[in-house]
C-alpha cells in the first residue's frame, strides 16, 4: 500500500469518526429537545387539567352566588309585598282617624246610654276594667266617635276608664263599668272623684286608690 493510499484511508477514517461523533452529538441534542418538549407538554397538560378543576370550582361558586341572588330577590319581593300591605293598613287607619270626630257632651252621654257594655258582668281575672274600657272605646269608634283609653294609676295598682274630648265641655272622663262621670286628679282618691249615679254612693276602699298619674291614650 502506497503512502498516498494510507493517507487517504486515515483521512477517510478521521472524517467518518468525526461524522459519527457529530451525528451522535446531534442525536443527543435532538433527544434532549424531545425530552424537554415532552416535559413541557406534560406540564401544559397538568396546567390544563388544573385549570379545568379551577374552572369547575368557579362554575360551582357562580351557581352558589346565583342561588343566593335568587333568594335575595325573593326576600326583597316578600318585603315589598309586606310594605304594600302595611301602607294599605296605615291608609285605612288614617282614613278611620279622619272619620272620627269629637262629640258634644250630650252626644257622649247619649252614646253611653245606648251602649250596653256596662251591663256586662265583671269577672275577676277574666273580664275586668280594661276589658270594659276597650269595648266601650271600640264601640264608640265604630260609630265615628273619638274615644280615649285612660290609665289611672294608683300606688300599687290602677284602673282603666275612658274619655271624650267634647267640643263644648272639653275633656270628660267616664268609668266604663258604670258609665258614671269621673273627675280624676292626681293626689286625689279615685273613689271620691266619681260622680255616683242617683241613689248610689261609694265608700272608701280597702286599698290605696290615690291617683299618682293619669295617662290618656288616643
PyMOL commands that place a pseudoatom at each C-alpha (Angstrom):
pseudoatom trace, name=CA, resn=UNK, resi=1, chain=A, elem=C, hetatm=0, pos=[0.000, 0.000, 0.000]
pseudoatom trace, name=CA, resn=UNK, resi=2, chain=A, elem=C, hetatm=0, pos=[1.405, 3.265, -1.001]
pseudoatom trace, name=CA, resn=UNK, resi=3, chain=A, elem=C, hetatm=0, pos=[1.780, 6.203, 1.253]
pseudoatom trace, name=CA, resn=UNK, resi=4, chain=A, elem=C, hetatm=0, pos=[-0.903, 8.057, -0.663]
pseudoatom trace, name=CA, resn=UNK, resi=5, chain=A, elem=C, hetatm=0, pos=[-3.413, 5.236, -0.139]
pseudoatom trace, name=CA, resn=UNK, resi=6, chain=A, elem=C, hetatm=0, pos=[-2.588, 5.036, 3.556]
pseudoatom trace, name=CA, resn=UNK, resi=7, chain=A, elem=C, hetatm=0, pos=[-3.071, 8.801, 3.920]
pseudoatom trace, name=CA, resn=UNK, resi=8, chain=A, elem=C, hetatm=0, pos=[-6.391, 8.621, 2.108]
pseudoatom trace, name=CA, resn=UNK, resi=9, chain=A, elem=C, hetatm=0, pos=[-7.590, 5.794, 4.403]
pseudoatom trace, name=CA, resn=UNK, resi=10, chain=A, elem=C, hetatm=0, pos=[-6.544, 7.735, 7.513]
pseudoatom trace, name=CA, resn=UNK, resi=11, chain=A, elem=C, hetatm=0, pos=[-8.268, 10.856, 6.242]
pseudoatom trace, name=CA, resn=UNK, resi=12, chain=A, elem=C, hetatm=0, pos=[-11.414, 8.898, 5.448]
pseudoatom trace, name=CA, resn=UNK, resi=13, chain=A, elem=C, hetatm=0, pos=[-11.325, 7.296, 8.892]
pseudoatom trace, name=CA, resn=UNK, resi=14, chain=A, elem=C, hetatm=0, pos=[-10.995, 10.706, 10.559]
pseudoatom trace, name=CA, resn=UNK, resi=15, chain=A, elem=C, hetatm=0, pos=[-13.896, 12.059, 8.520]
pseudoatom trace, name=CA, resn=UNK, resi=16, chain=A, elem=C, hetatm=0, pos=[-16.077, 9.033, 9.344]
pseudoatom trace, name=CA, resn=UNK, resi=17, chain=A, elem=C, hetatm=0, pos=[-15.191, 9.240, 13.033]
pseudoatom trace, name=CA, resn=UNK, resi=18, chain=A, elem=C, hetatm=0, pos=[-15.922, 12.941, 13.091]
pseudoatom trace, name=CA, resn=UNK, resi=19, chain=A, elem=C, hetatm=0, pos=[-19.206, 12.320, 11.299]
pseudoatom trace, name=CA, resn=UNK, resi=20, chain=A, elem=C, hetatm=0, pos=[-20.162, 9.608, 13.748]
pseudoatom trace, name=CA, resn=UNK, resi=21, chain=A, elem=C, hetatm=0, pos=[-19.294, 11.875, 16.692]
pseudoatom trace, name=CA, resn=UNK, resi=22, chain=A, elem=C, hetatm=0, pos=[-21.261, 14.746, 15.152]
pseudoatom trace, name=CA, resn=UNK, resi=23, chain=A, elem=C, hetatm=0, pos=[-24.251, 12.514, 14.428]
pseudoatom trace, name=CA, resn=UNK, resi=24, chain=A, elem=C, hetatm=0, pos=[-24.171, 11.139, 17.992]
pseudoatom trace, name=CA, resn=UNK, resi=25, chain=A, elem=C, hetatm=0, pos=[-23.947, 14.620, 19.474]
pseudoatom trace, name=CA, resn=UNK, resi=26, chain=A, elem=C, hetatm=0, pos=[-26.759, 15.820, 17.262]
pseudoatom trace, name=CA, resn=UNK, resi=27, chain=A, elem=C, hetatm=0, pos=[-28.877, 12.842, 18.254]
pseudoatom trace, name=CA, resn=UNK, resi=28, chain=A, elem=C, hetatm=0, pos=[-28.326, 13.608, 21.929]
pseudoatom trace, name=CA, resn=UNK, resi=29, chain=A, elem=C, hetatm=0, pos=[-29.295, 17.242, 21.324]
pseudoatom trace, name=CA, resn=UNK, resi=30, chain=A, elem=C, hetatm=0, pos=[-32.372, 16.118, 19.463]
pseudoatom trace, name=CA, resn=UNK, resi=31, chain=A, elem=C, hetatm=0, pos=[-33.232, 13.664, 22.273]
pseudoatom trace, name=CA, resn=UNK, resi=32, chain=A, elem=C, hetatm=0, pos=[-32.794, 16.395, 24.890]
pseudoatom trace, name=CA, resn=UNK, resi=33, chain=A, elem=C, hetatm=0, pos=[-35.015, 18.704, 22.842]
pseudoatom trace, name=CA, resn=UNK, resi=34, chain=A, elem=C, hetatm=0, pos=[-37.595, 15.928, 22.554]
pseudoatom trace, name=CA, resn=UNK, resi=35, chain=A, elem=C, hetatm=0, pos=[-37.443, 15.236, 26.310]
pseudoatom trace, name=CA, resn=UNK, resi=36, chain=A, elem=C, hetatm=0, pos=[-37.797, 18.945, 27.001]
pseudoatom trace, name=CA, resn=UNK, resi=37, chain=A, elem=C, hetatm=0, pos=[-40.765, 19.183, 24.644]
pseudoatom trace, name=CA, resn=UNK, resi=38, chain=A, elem=C, hetatm=0, pos=[-42.382, 16.154, 26.276]
pseudoatom trace, name=CA, resn=UNK, resi=39, chain=A, elem=C, hetatm=0, pos=[-41.811, 17.632, 29.724]
pseudoatom trace, name=CA, resn=UNK, resi=40, chain=A, elem=C, hetatm=0, pos=[-43.318, 20.952, 28.633]
pseudoatom trace, name=CA, resn=UNK, resi=41, chain=A, elem=C, hetatm=0, pos=[-46.256, 19.120, 27.056]
pseudoatom trace, name=CA, resn=UNK, resi=42, chain=A, elem=C, hetatm=0, pos=[-46.780, 17.190, 30.281]
pseudoatom trace, name=CA, resn=UNK, resi=43, chain=A, elem=C, hetatm=0, pos=[-46.594, 20.415, 32.274]
pseudoatom trace, name=CA, resn=UNK, resi=44, chain=A, elem=C, hetatm=0, pos=[-49.073, 22.054, 29.900]
pseudoatom trace, name=CA, resn=UNK, resi=45, chain=A, elem=C, hetatm=0, pos=[-51.428, 19.073, 30.220]
pseudoatom trace, name=CA, resn=UNK, resi=46, chain=A, elem=C, hetatm=0, pos=[-51.189, 19.261, 34.030]
pseudoatom trace, name=CA, resn=UNK, resi=47, chain=A, elem=C, hetatm=0, pos=[-51.844, 23.005, 33.919]
pseudoatom trace, name=CA, resn=UNK, resi=48, chain=A, elem=C, hetatm=0, pos=[-54.840, 22.444, 31.681]
pseudoatom trace, name=CA, resn=UNK, resi=49, chain=A, elem=C, hetatm=0, pos=[-56.187, 19.762, 33.996]
pseudoatom trace, name=CA, resn=UNK, resi=50, chain=A, elem=C, hetatm=0, pos=[-55.659, 22.093, 36.961]
pseudoatom trace, name=CA, resn=UNK, resi=51, chain=A, elem=C, hetatm=0, pos=[-57.328, 24.871, 35.024]
pseudoatom trace, name=CA, resn=UNK, resi=52, chain=A, elem=C, hetatm=0, pos=[-60.258, 22.584, 34.376]
pseudoatom trace, name=CA, resn=UNK, resi=53, chain=A, elem=C, hetatm=0, pos=[-60.629, 21.888, 38.101]
pseudoatom trace, name=CA, resn=UNK, resi=54, chain=A, elem=C, hetatm=0, pos=[-60.343, 25.611, 38.840]
pseudoatom trace, name=CA, resn=UNK, resi=55, chain=A, elem=C, hetatm=0, pos=[-62.946, 26.323, 36.172]
pseudoatom trace, name=CA, resn=UNK, resi=56, chain=A, elem=C, hetatm=0, pos=[-65.269, 23.765, 37.765]
pseudoatom trace, name=CA, resn=UNK, resi=57, chain=A, elem=C, hetatm=0, pos=[-64.805, 25.450, 41.140]
pseudoatom trace, name=CA, resn=UNK, resi=58, chain=A, elem=C, hetatm=0, pos=[-65.560, 28.861, 39.600]
pseudoatom trace, name=CA, resn=UNK, resi=59, chain=A, elem=C, hetatm=0, pos=[-68.685, 27.468, 37.942]
pseudoatom trace, name=CA, resn=UNK, resi=60, chain=A, elem=C, hetatm=0, pos=[-69.831, 25.966, 41.264]
pseudoatom trace, name=CA, resn=UNK, resi=61, chain=A, elem=C, hetatm=0, pos=[-69.192, 29.280, 43.019]
pseudoatom trace, name=CA, resn=UNK, resi=62, chain=A, elem=C, hetatm=0, pos=[-71.164, 31.129, 40.341]
pseudoatom trace, name=CA, resn=UNK, resi=63, chain=A, elem=C, hetatm=0, pos=[-74.076, 28.724, 40.806]
pseudoatom trace, name=CA, resn=UNK, resi=64, chain=A, elem=C, hetatm=0, pos=[-73.990, 29.366, 44.566]
pseudoatom trace, name=CA, resn=UNK, resi=65, chain=A, elem=C, hetatm=0, pos=[-73.939, 33.142, 44.018]
pseudoatom trace, name=CA, resn=UNK, resi=66, chain=A, elem=C, hetatm=0, pos=[-76.811, 32.846, 41.556]
pseudoatom trace, name=CA, resn=UNK, resi=67, chain=A, elem=C, hetatm=0, pos=[-78.853, 30.861, 44.100]
pseudoatom trace, name=CA, resn=UNK, resi=68, chain=A, elem=C, hetatm=0, pos=[-78.106, 33.434, 46.834]
pseudoatom trace, name=CA, resn=UNK, resi=69, chain=A, elem=C, hetatm=0, pos=[-79.089, 36.227, 44.458]
pseudoatom trace, name=CA, resn=UNK, resi=70, chain=A, elem=C, hetatm=0, pos=[-82.379, 34.483, 43.716]
pseudoatom trace, name=CA, resn=UNK, resi=71, chain=A, elem=C, hetatm=0, pos=[-83.041, 34.066, 47.447]
pseudoatom trace, name=CA, resn=UNK, resi=72, chain=A, elem=C, hetatm=0, pos=[-82.303, 37.769, 47.963]
pseudoatom trace, name=CA, resn=UNK, resi=73, chain=A, elem=C, hetatm=0, pos=[-84.651, 38.730, 45.138]
pseudoatom trace, name=CA, resn=UNK, resi=74, chain=A, elem=C, hetatm=0, pos=[-87.387, 36.537, 46.630]
pseudoatom trace, name=CA, resn=UNK, resi=75, chain=A, elem=C, hetatm=0, pos=[-86.819, 38.112, 50.056]
pseudoatom trace, name=CA, resn=UNK, resi=76, chain=A, elem=C, hetatm=0, pos=[-86.997, 41.626, 48.593]
pseudoatom trace, name=CA, resn=UNK, resi=77, chain=A, elem=C, hetatm=0, pos=[-90.203, 40.702, 46.799]
pseudoatom trace, name=CA, resn=UNK, resi=78, chain=A, elem=C, hetatm=0, pos=[-91.706, 39.481, 50.098]
pseudoatom trace, name=CA, resn=UNK, resi=79, chain=A, elem=C, hetatm=0, pos=[-90.576, 42.678, 51.848]
pseudoatom trace, name=CA, resn=UNK, resi=80, chain=A, elem=C, hetatm=0, pos=[-92.097, 44.792, 49.086]
pseudoatom trace, name=CA, resn=UNK, resi=81, chain=A, elem=C, hetatm=0, pos=[-95.389, 42.908, 49.400]
pseudoatom trace, name=CA, resn=UNK, resi=82, chain=A, elem=C, hetatm=0, pos=[-95.382, 43.319, 53.182]
pseudoatom trace, name=CA, resn=UNK, resi=83, chain=A, elem=C, hetatm=0, pos=[-94.590, 47.024, 52.780]
pseudoatom trace, name=CA, resn=UNK, resi=84, chain=A, elem=C, hetatm=0, pos=[-97.535, 47.458, 50.431]
pseudoatom trace, name=CA, resn=UNK, resi=85, chain=A, elem=C, hetatm=0, pos=[-99.817, 45.682, 52.915]
pseudoatom trace, name=CA, resn=UNK, resi=86, chain=A, elem=C, hetatm=0, pos=[-98.517, 47.880, 55.741]
pseudoatom trace, name=CA, resn=UNK, resi=87, chain=A, elem=C, hetatm=0, pos=[-99.116, 51.029, 53.668]
pseudoatom trace, name=CA, resn=UNK, resi=88, chain=A, elem=C, hetatm=0, pos=[-102.641, 49.828, 52.913]
pseudoatom trace, name=CA, resn=UNK, resi=89, chain=A, elem=C, hetatm=0, pos=[-103.332, 49.201, 56.613]
pseudoatom trace, name=CA, resn=UNK, resi=90, chain=A, elem=C, hetatm=0, pos=[-101.862, 52.592, 57.514]
pseudoatom trace, name=CA, resn=UNK, resi=91, chain=A, elem=C, hetatm=0, pos=[-104.036, 54.288, 54.928]
pseudoatom trace, name=CA, resn=UNK, resi=92, chain=A, elem=C, hetatm=0, pos=[-107.078, 52.525, 56.376]
pseudoatom trace, name=CA, resn=UNK, resi=93, chain=A, elem=C, hetatm=0, pos=[-106.111, 53.624, 59.900]
pseudoatom trace, name=CA, resn=UNK, resi=94, chain=A, elem=C, hetatm=0, pos=[-105.590, 57.188, 58.725]
pseudoatom trace, name=CA, resn=UNK, resi=95, chain=A, elem=C, hetatm=0, pos=[-108.941, 57.112, 56.974]
pseudoatom trace, name=CA, resn=UNK, resi=96, chain=A, elem=C, hetatm=0, pos=[-110.588, 55.939, 60.203]
pseudoatom trace, name=CA, resn=UNK, resi=97, chain=A, elem=C, hetatm=0, pos=[-108.775, 58.675, 62.123]
pseudoatom trace, name=CA, resn=UNK, resi=98, chain=A, elem=C, hetatm=0, pos=[-110.130, 61.311, 59.762]
pseudoatom trace, name=CA, resn=UNK, resi=99, chain=A, elem=C, hetatm=0, pos=[-113.575, 59.730, 60.001]
pseudoatom trace, name=CA, resn=UNK, resi=100, chain=A, elem=C, hetatm=0, pos=[-113.668, 60.008, 63.816]
pseudoatom trace, name=CA, resn=UNK, resi=101, chain=A, elem=C, hetatm=0, pos=[-114.983, 63.189, 65.382]
pseudoatom trace, name=CA, resn=UNK, resi=102, chain=A, elem=C, hetatm=0, pos=[-115.019, 64.693, 68.839]
pseudoatom trace, name=CA, resn=UNK, resi=103, chain=A, elem=C, hetatm=0, pos=[-118.602, 64.579, 70.172]
pseudoatom trace, name=CA, resn=UNK, resi=104, chain=A, elem=C, hetatm=0, pos=[-120.522, 67.158, 72.104]
pseudoatom trace, name=CA, resn=UNK, resi=105, chain=A, elem=C, hetatm=0, pos=[-121.078, 66.393, 75.781]
pseudoatom trace, name=CA, resn=UNK, resi=106, chain=A, elem=C, hetatm=0, pos=[-124.683, 65.407, 75.131]
pseudoatom trace, name=CA, resn=UNK, resi=107, chain=A, elem=C, hetatm=0, pos=[-123.610, 63.184, 72.227]
pseudoatom trace, name=CA, resn=UNK, resi=108, chain=A, elem=C, hetatm=0, pos=[-121.146, 61.398, 74.533]
pseudoatom trace, name=CA, resn=UNK, resi=109, chain=A, elem=C, hetatm=0, pos=[-123.848, 60.911, 77.177]
pseudoatom trace, name=CA, resn=UNK, resi=110, chain=A, elem=C, hetatm=0, pos=[-126.289, 59.646, 74.549]
pseudoatom trace, name=CA, resn=UNK, resi=111, chain=A, elem=C, hetatm=0, pos=[-123.732, 57.171, 73.239]
pseudoatom trace, name=CA, resn=UNK, resi=112, chain=A, elem=C, hetatm=0, pos=[-123.076, 55.784, 76.745]
pseudoatom trace, name=CA, resn=UNK, resi=113, chain=A, elem=C, hetatm=0, pos=[-126.779, 55.421, 77.402]
pseudoatom trace, name=CA, resn=UNK, resi=114, chain=A, elem=C, hetatm=0, pos=[-127.208, 53.384, 74.220]
pseudoatom trace, name=CA, resn=UNK, resi=115, chain=A, elem=C, hetatm=0, pos=[-124.013, 51.360, 74.690]
pseudoatom trace, name=CA, resn=UNK, resi=116, chain=A, elem=C, hetatm=0, pos=[-124.611, 48.188, 76.720]
pseudoatom trace, name=CA, resn=UNK, resi=117, chain=A, elem=C, hetatm=0, pos=[-121.040, 47.459, 77.803]
pseudoatom trace, name=CA, resn=UNK, resi=118, chain=A, elem=C, hetatm=0, pos=[-121.868, 48.488, 81.386]
pseudoatom trace, name=CA, resn=UNK, resi=119, chain=A, elem=C, hetatm=0, pos=[-124.326, 45.591, 81.562]
pseudoatom trace, name=CA, resn=UNK, resi=120, chain=A, elem=C, hetatm=0, pos=[-121.504, 43.052, 81.105]
pseudoatom trace, name=CA, resn=UNK, resi=121, chain=A, elem=C, hetatm=0, pos=[-120.516, 41.001, 84.139]
pseudoatom trace, name=CA, resn=UNK, resi=122, chain=A, elem=C, hetatm=0, pos=[-117.268, 41.876, 85.896]
pseudoatom trace, name=CA, resn=UNK, resi=123, chain=A, elem=C, hetatm=0, pos=[-115.255, 38.650, 86.262]
pseudoatom trace, name=CA, resn=UNK, resi=124, chain=A, elem=C, hetatm=0, pos=[-112.048, 38.872, 88.270]
pseudoatom trace, name=CA, resn=UNK, resi=125, chain=A, elem=C, hetatm=0, pos=[-109.061, 37.831, 86.156]
pseudoatom trace, name=CA, resn=UNK, resi=126, chain=A, elem=C, hetatm=0, pos=[-111.181, 37.367, 83.002]
pseudoatom trace, name=CA, resn=UNK, resi=127, chain=A, elem=C, hetatm=0, pos=[-113.259, 40.453, 82.253]
pseudoatom trace, name=CA, resn=UNK, resi=128, chain=A, elem=C, hetatm=0, pos=[-112.091, 43.465, 84.216]
pseudoatom trace, name=CA, resn=UNK, resi=129, chain=A, elem=C, hetatm=0, pos=[-111.925, 47.260, 83.896]
pseudoatom trace, name=CA, resn=UNK, resi=130, chain=A, elem=C, hetatm=0, pos=[-109.507, 47.187, 80.937]
pseudoatom trace, name=CA, resn=UNK, resi=131, chain=A, elem=C, hetatm=0, pos=[-111.920, 44.961, 79.010]
pseudoatom trace, name=CA, resn=UNK, resi=132, chain=A, elem=C, hetatm=0, pos=[-114.836, 47.301, 79.752]
pseudoatom trace, name=CA, resn=UNK, resi=133, chain=A, elem=C, hetatm=0, pos=[-112.768, 50.306, 78.620]
pseudoatom trace, name=CA, resn=UNK, resi=134, chain=A, elem=C, hetatm=0, pos=[-111.575, 48.548, 75.479]
pseudoatom trace, name=CA, resn=UNK, resi=135, chain=A, elem=C, hetatm=0, pos=[-115.086, 47.516, 74.455]
pseudoatom trace, name=CA, resn=UNK, resi=136, chain=A, elem=C, hetatm=0, pos=[-116.531, 50.998, 75.006]
pseudoatom trace, name=CA, resn=UNK, resi=137, chain=A, elem=C, hetatm=0, pos=[-113.629, 52.509, 73.046]
pseudoatom trace, name=CA, resn=UNK, resi=138, chain=A, elem=C, hetatm=0, pos=[-114.159, 50.127, 70.117]
pseudoatom trace, name=CA, resn=UNK, resi=139, chain=A, elem=C, hetatm=0, pos=[-117.930, 50.652, 70.111]
pseudoatom trace, name=CA, resn=UNK, resi=140, chain=A, elem=C, hetatm=0, pos=[-117.517, 54.433, 70.127]
pseudoatom trace, name=CA, resn=UNK, resi=141, chain=A, elem=C, hetatm=0, pos=[-115.032, 54.465, 67.263]
pseudoatom trace, name=CA, resn=UNK, resi=142, chain=A, elem=C, hetatm=0, pos=[-117.195, 52.070, 65.243]
pseudoatom trace, name=CA, resn=UNK, resi=143, chain=A, elem=C, hetatm=0, pos=[-119.816, 54.837, 65.375]
pseudoatom trace, name=CA, resn=UNK, resi=144, chain=A, elem=C, hetatm=0, pos=[-117.321, 57.520, 64.402]
pseudoatom trace, name=CA, resn=UNK, resi=145, chain=A, elem=C, hetatm=0, pos=[-116.942, 58.905, 67.923]
pseudoatom trace, name=CA, resn=UNK, resi=146, chain=A, elem=C, hetatm=0, pos=[-113.377, 59.619, 69.047]
pseudoatom trace, name=CA, resn=UNK, resi=147, chain=A, elem=C, hetatm=0, pos=[-112.771, 57.968, 72.388]
pseudoatom trace, name=CA, resn=UNK, resi=148, chain=A, elem=C, hetatm=0, pos=[-109.640, 57.616, 74.527]
pseudoatom trace, name=CA, resn=UNK, resi=149, chain=A, elem=C, hetatm=0, pos=[-108.438, 54.876, 76.841]
pseudoatom trace, name=CA, resn=UNK, resi=150, chain=A, elem=C, hetatm=0, pos=[-107.280, 56.276, 80.165]
pseudoatom trace, name=CA, resn=UNK, resi=151, chain=A, elem=C, hetatm=0, pos=[-104.922, 54.546, 82.584]
pseudoatom trace, name=CA, resn=UNK, resi=152, chain=A, elem=C, hetatm=0, pos=[-105.471, 55.881, 86.115]
pseudoatom trace, name=CA, resn=UNK, resi=153, chain=A, elem=C, hetatm=0, pos=[-102.515, 54.761, 88.221]
pseudoatom trace, name=CA, resn=UNK, resi=154, chain=A, elem=C, hetatm=0, pos=[-102.574, 54.144, 91.967]
pseudoatom trace, name=CA, resn=UNK, resi=155, chain=A, elem=C, hetatm=0, pos=[-99.552, 53.444, 94.237]
pseudoatom trace, name=CA, resn=UNK, resi=156, chain=A, elem=C, hetatm=0, pos=[-99.905, 49.680, 93.937]
pseudoatom trace, name=CA, resn=UNK, resi=157, chain=A, elem=C, hetatm=0, pos=[-102.440, 49.180, 91.180]
pseudoatom trace, name=CA, resn=UNK, resi=158, chain=A, elem=C, hetatm=0, pos=[-104.529, 51.065, 88.646]
pseudoatom trace, name=CA, resn=UNK, resi=159, chain=A, elem=C, hetatm=0, pos=[-107.843, 51.411, 86.890]
pseudoatom trace, name=CA, resn=UNK, resi=160, chain=A, elem=C, hetatm=0, pos=[-108.910, 51.756, 83.237]
pseudoatom trace, name=CA, resn=UNK, resi=161, chain=A, elem=C, hetatm=0, pos=[-111.502, 54.345, 82.266]
pseudoatom trace, name=CA, resn=UNK, resi=162, chain=A, elem=C, hetatm=0, pos=[-112.424, 56.260, 79.084]
pseudoatom trace, name=CA, resn=UNK, resi=163, chain=A, elem=C, hetatm=0, pos=[-112.562, 59.888, 77.976]
pseudoatom trace, name=CA, resn=UNK, resi=164, chain=A, elem=C, hetatm=0, pos=[-114.078, 62.083, 75.280]
pseudoatom trace, name=CA, resn=UNK, resi=165, chain=A, elem=C, hetatm=0, pos=[-112.648, 65.412, 74.136]
pseudoatom trace, name=CA, resn=UNK, resi=166, chain=A, elem=C, hetatm=0, pos=[-116.029, 67.095, 73.793]
pseudoatom trace, name=CA, resn=UNK, resi=167, chain=A, elem=C, hetatm=0, pos=[-116.455, 70.152, 71.644]
pseudoatom trace, name=CA, resn=UNK, resi=168, chain=A, elem=C, hetatm=0, pos=[-118.353, 72.084, 74.318]
pseudoatom trace, name=CA, resn=UNK, resi=169, chain=A, elem=C, hetatm=0, pos=[-117.028, 70.878, 77.705]
pseudoatom trace, name=CA, resn=UNK, resi=170, chain=A, elem=C, hetatm=0, pos=[-113.535, 69.746, 76.841]
pseudoatom trace, name=CA, resn=UNK, resi=171, chain=A, elem=C, hetatm=0, pos=[-112.042, 66.508, 78.140]
pseudoatom trace, name=CA, resn=UNK, resi=172, chain=A, elem=C, hetatm=0, pos=[-114.545, 64.486, 80.163]
pseudoatom trace, name=CA, resn=UNK, resi=173, chain=A, elem=C, hetatm=0, pos=[-113.970, 61.105, 81.838]
pseudoatom trace, name=CA, resn=UNK, resi=174, chain=A, elem=C, hetatm=0, pos=[-116.300, 58.183, 82.476]
pseudoatom trace, name=CA, resn=UNK, resi=175, chain=A, elem=C, hetatm=0, pos=[-115.973, 54.871, 84.255]
pseudoatom trace, name=CA, resn=UNK, resi=176, chain=A, elem=C, hetatm=0, pos=[-116.860, 52.221, 81.632]
pseudoatom trace, name=CA, resn=UNK, resi=177, chain=A, elem=C, hetatm=0, pos=[-118.126, 49.742, 84.226]
pseudoatom trace, name=CA, resn=UNK, resi=178, chain=A, elem=C, hetatm=0, pos=[-120.926, 52.032, 85.424]
pseudoatom trace, name=CA, resn=UNK, resi=179, chain=A, elem=C, hetatm=0, pos=[-120.960, 54.895, 82.844]
pseudoatom trace, name=CA, resn=UNK, resi=180, chain=A, elem=C, hetatm=0, pos=[-120.590, 57.314, 85.756]
pseudoatom trace, name=CA, resn=UNK, resi=181, chain=A, elem=C, hetatm=0, pos=[-118.722, 60.535, 85.182]
pseudoatom trace, name=CA, resn=UNK, resi=182, chain=A, elem=C, hetatm=0, pos=[-115.318, 60.814, 86.835]
pseudoatom trace, name=CA, resn=UNK, resi=183, chain=A, elem=C, hetatm=0, pos=[-113.265, 63.915, 87.570]
pseudoatom trace, name=CA, resn=UNK, resi=184, chain=A, elem=C, hetatm=0, pos=[-109.825, 62.379, 88.213]
pseudoatom trace, name=CA, resn=UNK, resi=185, chain=A, elem=C, hetatm=0, pos=[-106.972, 64.487, 89.556]
pseudoatom trace, name=CA, resn=UNK, resi=186, chain=A, elem=C, hetatm=0, pos=[-103.539, 63.476, 90.773]
pseudoatom trace, name=CA, resn=UNK, resi=187, chain=A, elem=C, hetatm=0, pos=[-103.292, 63.368, 94.547]
pseudoatom trace, name=CA, resn=UNK, resi=188, chain=A, elem=C, hetatm=0, pos=[-106.998, 62.675, 94.934]
pseudoatom trace, name=CA, resn=UNK, resi=189, chain=A, elem=C, hetatm=0, pos=[-108.546, 59.351, 95.944]
pseudoatom trace, name=CA, resn=UNK, resi=190, chain=A, elem=C, hetatm=0, pos=[-110.285, 57.833, 92.948]
pseudoatom trace, name=CA, resn=UNK, resi=191, chain=A, elem=C, hetatm=0, pos=[-113.440, 56.808, 94.800]
pseudoatom trace, name=CA, resn=UNK, resi=192, chain=A, elem=C, hetatm=0, pos=[-114.010, 60.434, 95.748]
pseudoatom trace, name=CA, resn=UNK, resi=193, chain=A, elem=C, hetatm=0, pos=[-113.618, 61.556, 92.094]
pseudoatom trace, name=CA, resn=UNK, resi=194, chain=A, elem=C, hetatm=0, pos=[-116.643, 59.558, 90.920]
pseudoatom trace, name=CA, resn=UNK, resi=195, chain=A, elem=C, hetatm=0, pos=[-120.000, 61.272, 90.487]
pseudoatom trace, name=CA, resn=UNK, resi=196, chain=A, elem=C, hetatm=0, pos=[-122.301, 58.476, 91.732]
pseudoatom trace, name=CA, resn=UNK, resi=197, chain=A, elem=C, hetatm=0, pos=[-125.430, 57.704, 89.770]
pseudoatom trace, name=CA, resn=UNK, resi=198, chain=A, elem=C, hetatm=0, pos=[-128.676, 58.619, 91.519]
pseudoatom trace, name=CA, resn=UNK, resi=199, chain=A, elem=C, hetatm=0, pos=[-129.369, 56.552, 94.634]
pseudoatom trace, name=CA, resn=UNK, resi=200, chain=A, elem=C, hetatm=0, pos=[-125.824, 55.191, 94.879]
pseudoatom trace, name=CA, resn=UNK, resi=201, chain=A, elem=C, hetatm=0, pos=[-122.797, 56.173, 96.960]
pseudoatom trace, name=CA, resn=UNK, resi=202, chain=A, elem=C, hetatm=0, pos=[-119.229, 54.916, 97.328]
pseudoatom trace, name=CA, resn=UNK, resi=203, chain=A, elem=C, hetatm=0, pos=[-117.302, 54.025, 100.451]
pseudoatom trace, name=CA, resn=UNK, resi=204, chain=A, elem=C, hetatm=0, pos=[-113.560, 54.191, 100.930]
pseudoatom trace, name=CA, resn=UNK, resi=205, chain=A, elem=C, hetatm=0, pos=[-111.921, 51.028, 99.514]
pseudoatom trace, name=CA, resn=UNK, resi=206, chain=A, elem=C, hetatm=0, pos=[-109.604, 48.752, 101.482]
pseudoatom trace, name=CA, resn=UNK, resi=207, chain=A, elem=C, hetatm=0, pos=[-106.665, 49.613, 99.188]
pseudoatom trace, name=CA, resn=UNK, resi=208, chain=A, elem=C, hetatm=0, pos=[-104.949, 52.931, 98.475]
pseudoatom trace, name=CA, resn=UNK, resi=209, chain=A, elem=C, hetatm=0, pos=[-106.554, 54.400, 95.353]
pseudoatom trace, name=CA, resn=UNK, resi=210, chain=A, elem=C, hetatm=0, pos=[-104.777, 57.723, 95.490]
pseudoatom trace, name=CA, resn=UNK, resi=211, chain=A, elem=C, hetatm=0, pos=[-104.209, 58.846, 91.907]
pseudoatom trace, name=CA, resn=UNK, resi=212, chain=A, elem=C, hetatm=0, pos=[-100.488, 59.209, 91.156]
pseudoatom trace, name=CA, resn=UNK, resi=213, chain=A, elem=C, hetatm=0, pos=[-100.735, 59.534, 87.362]
pseudoatom trace, name=CA, resn=UNK, resi=214, chain=A, elem=C, hetatm=0, pos=[-103.286, 59.796, 84.574]
pseudoatom trace, name=CA, resn=UNK, resi=215, chain=A, elem=C, hetatm=0, pos=[-102.331, 58.543, 81.097]
pseudoatom trace, name=CA, resn=UNK, resi=216, chain=A, elem=C, hetatm=0, pos=[-104.691, 59.358, 78.233]
pseudoatom trace, name=CA, resn=UNK, resi=217, chain=A, elem=C, hetatm=0, pos=[-104.251, 57.200, 75.132]
pseudoatom trace, name=CA, resn=UNK, resi=218, chain=A, elem=C, hetatm=0, pos=[-105.950, 58.188, 71.882]
for i in range(1, 218): cmd.bond("trace and resi %d" % i, "trace and resi %d" % (i + 1))
show_as sticks, trace
zoom trace
